[in-house]
Amino acid sequence: MIVDLPATTVSNISKALVKIREEGGAVALGRVLTLIIATHLGQEEEAIEAANDASREHPMRVIVVSTEEERTHNGDGRLDAQIRVGGDAGASEVIVLRAYGETASDEEGLVTGLLLPDAPVVVWWPGIAPEKASTSPLGRIATRRITDASAQPNPQEFLFHLGKTYAPGDTDFAWTRLTLWRAQLAAVLDQPPFEPIIGVDVAGAADSPSTLLLAAWLRLQLQVPVKYDLASRAIGSGGIHGVTMERASGVIELRREVPNVARLSQPGQPSHDLSLPRRSLRDCLAEELRRLDPDDLYGEVITKGLALLETSDEGAGARA
């Protein structure tokens, strides 16, 4: 069910939610959190679809704050709203707020009256992120703040910026997209021979911030030199291309040359293929919503691991 509320107020939206609950019980299910999606007009649907899919694992209230990409301050403020419940909202209830003019200048005020009582608040910026997520109007009221480096004009520079502005509770989808790679690499090193790694090479697309973050994680965890190569899409697929780890007995290589499948090669063992797909928005969002406490490992990688890469000869050369 979709209810449109043109030229409305937050108070009227709250009353409409109560009316829907009383008449149909469509939103009477328990919600575990409030997810705020901050985006621009016309760019809402992909994020809403991902949130609807993720809500089947995490029943929640979704508040979409959609504003003009180039905000105007001509005094002609207006708030159009839409409430989606039932089959149009997965296991969540979706409130879409389209704010124009001066109305868009108070994002915190738009959502405060619609938050679930005594429930954690998560903010997600699927597009351009604020200068500092933790001190932004929406970030101040959130326990978790999710950005996406791949959606920024310069993904690599944005990661270094995140390292300088990090606050507990921040996270980025560039980190979430690494979960399968980190699990595979950790599993390989848990097998004999248990020899130390003496060198690492990481390769990926030039527009893949996850490649840089994977190099930072390996640099921090293994405490060895890590080289990373960011190639253009013209000579490779998107995302992470592969990881090579060197030790005394030979080279371990995990390389993804075709979509969704990576080949693992180890000394003295036959090569075999592994399922290693690029993760969808739904998968990334669902994983991030599984934990509402700060991700300490991400905090160390984004602040310390990237700094180690930036100050090393290998990192500086690759970054340039």
N, C-alpha and C positions, 0 to 999 in steps of 0.2 A: 504494500500500500504506500502511495506517495501523496503527501499533503503539501500543497504549495501555499506559502504565506507571503505574498508580495507586499512591499512597503510596510514592514512590520517592526516590532520591537522585541527585545529579549523577553520581556514580561509576557507578551502574547504567545511567544514560542513555548514558554514554560506552561502556560495555560492549555495550549494545544496538546502538549505531551500528556498532561494530566487527563484531558478529555479522551485521548486515544486509549490511555490505560483503562479508564473507567468503562468505556464503551466496548472495547474488544479484548482487553487484557494482552494486547500484542507486545507490550513492552514490560510485562510483569516478571519476566525472567530475571534471575540474579545476574548482575554485571560485576566483573572483577576489577575493572579499571576504566578510566576515560582516556581515549586516544584523541589528541588534537592534531589535525593535519593542516599545516599552513601552506597554502599554495596560491596560484594566481587564477584569475577568471579564465575558464575554458580549459584548464589543465587538471581538473579535479577527478575525472572519471577513472583513470588508471589507478590512482592512489586509493580511491573508494573501493574499486574492485578488489585490490590486494587486501584492504582492511576487511572487507566482507568475507573473503576466503579465510583470512587469519582468525576471524571471530569465531569460527567453528571450533577452534582450539581455545580461544580466549574470548568468551562472551563479554562484550564491552559496549560502551556508548562512544560513538565516533562523532566528533565535532569537526567539521571542515570549515576553516576560515579562508575564504577565497576573496582576494582583493585584486585591484587593478595593478597590472605590471608597472605602469607609470602612474603613480597616484596623483590625483588632482586635489587641490585645496580651495575649490571655488565655493564652498559652503553648501553645495547641493548634495548633502549626504542622504543616503538611502540604504536600507537593509532589506534584502529579499531573502527569504528562508524557504527551505524545503525539508520536510521530515519524511524519512523512509523507514518503514518497519516491515516485518514479515518477510515475504519472499524477495523483496527489493533490498534487503539489508542483511542477508545471511543470518547469523546468530547475534547480530548487534542491532542497535538502533542508530541511524545516521541522521545527523542534523547538518544540513549544508547552509552556511551563512555566506551570502554574496554581498559584500560591503562596498559601497561606492562613496567617493568624496571624503569628507571629514569623518564619516562614520568608520572608515577603515583605519583611522589613526589611533584608535583605542582597541587593539586586538584583545588585550587582557580583559577589558570591560565587556567585550562581546561574549566571552566564554564563561566568565565567573559565575553568572547566574544559571548556567546550564551544566556545571560539573556535577558528577555523582558525589553525594556526601560520603565522606570517610573512605574514599577509594583513591588509589594512586593515579597520578596524571602523567601521561607520556606524550611528548610533543615530537612530531615527525615533520621535517621539511623535505619533501621529495624533490624539490627543485633548488633554486638558489637559497643558500643558508644565510642567516644573519652574521654580522661581523663577529659576534661572540655569543654563542647559543645560550650559555648559562645566565647571561645578564640581559637577554632580549625580553620584551614584554611577555611573551608566552613561556620562554625558558625559565623565567623566575618562579613560575608556579608549578613546574614539572619536577618529578623525581628522576625521570630519564629523558634524554634529549637525543634524537636520532637525526643525523645529517647523511647526505649522500655525496661523497667527493666526486663521483663520476658525473654528477649533474652540474658541476661547477665549470666555469670557463677554462680554468687551468687546474686539473685534478691533483697533479703532483704538488704544486705550490700550495694548494688548499690543505693538503695533509700536513705540511710543515707549519702552516698557520694554525691548524687544529692542535698541533703539539705545543704551540706557544700560548694558546688560549684555553687549554684543557681544564675542565673542572670535573670532579667526581659526578658520575651520572651521564656524562657525554659518551656517545658512541657513534660509529659511522658504518654504513653498509659496506664500505671497502673492507672492513674487518670481518663482518658477518659472512661475506662471500668467500673468506679464507677457511671456513670451518672444515670443509671436506679435504682441502689440501693439507691443512695442519694435522688432521687425523691420520691421513695416509703417511705423511712423512714421519710422524711420531711412531706409527706402527712399524715402519721399516727399521727405525733405529732401536726398537725394542727387541729385534731379532739378532742372534749371533751372526758374525763375530762382533763383540761389543768394543769396537775400536773407536777412538776419538775422530771426529771430523776435522780435517785440516784446511778445508777450503770449500766455498759454496759459490755457485753461479745461479742467478735467477733471471729468467727472461720473460718478457711479456709485451703487450701492445703499449704504444706510447700514451694512449688515453686510459690505461688501466692503473688506477691508484692502488688496487689490491696487490699488484706486482711489487710496488715499492714497499707496501706494508708487510708483505711476506718476507721481503729481504730484511726489513727492520726486525721482524720477529726472530728470524734465524740468527741474525747478528747478535741479538740480545740473549737468546737462549743458548747458543753454541759458543759464543765468545771467540769467534774466528772471523777472519776477513770474509766479507760477502761482496761479490761483484753483481751488479744488476744491469741488464741491458733492456732498454725500452725501444722497441722497433716500431716502425710505422705499420699501419694496417695493410699497406700495399705489399708487404713481404711477410705477412703472417695474419693469423686470425686474431679476433679480439680477446681481451682478458689475459690470463696468465698462460704462457706457452710451456714453461717447464722449469724444473729445478735439477741441478747437478750438484751432488755432494761427493767430495773426494776424501778417501781415507787410505790407510797403508795398503789394504788388500785390493783396492781398486776403486772404481767410480760407480756411484748409485745415481741413476737417472730416472726421473719421473717427468715424462714429456707428453703434452697434449697437442697432437698435430691434427686431429679431427674433432669436430664438436662432440662433447659429452663423453669422450673416451680418452684415457691416458694410458701410455705404455710404461710399465715399470721394468727397468733393467738393473740387475745386480750381479756382482762377480760370482761365478760358479753356479748361477741359477738361470733357468730359462726365462726369457722375457714373457710377460703376460699383461693382458689388458685389464684396466679397471674402469668402472663407471665413475666419471668425474664431471658431471654436467655443470654448466654455469647456472647459478642459483637465481630463481625468480624473485620478484619483489615480495610475493606472498611468503615464500620460504624465509627470506631475510627478515621480514617483519614478524612472522610467527616466532622465529628464534629469539629475536630481541625482546619480545613480550614475555618470554619464559622466565626472565629474570628482571626484577625491578630494583635490585641493589646495584651499586656501581660495579662495573667490570674492571677490576684492578689490573688484570693482565693487559687489557687494551690500553689502560692508562699508562702502564710502564712502556709499552711498545711505542705509543704515539709520542711520548715525551722523551724517553731515554733511548729507545731503539732507533728512532729516526735521527736523533741527535748524533748517535754513534756513526750512522751512515753519512750524515752531512759533514762530519769532521774528518772522515777517512778519505784517503786518496781514491779508493774504489768508488765510494758514493759520490764524491764531488765530480769525478770524471764522468760517471754515467749520467748524473743529473744535468750536467752541462750539455 
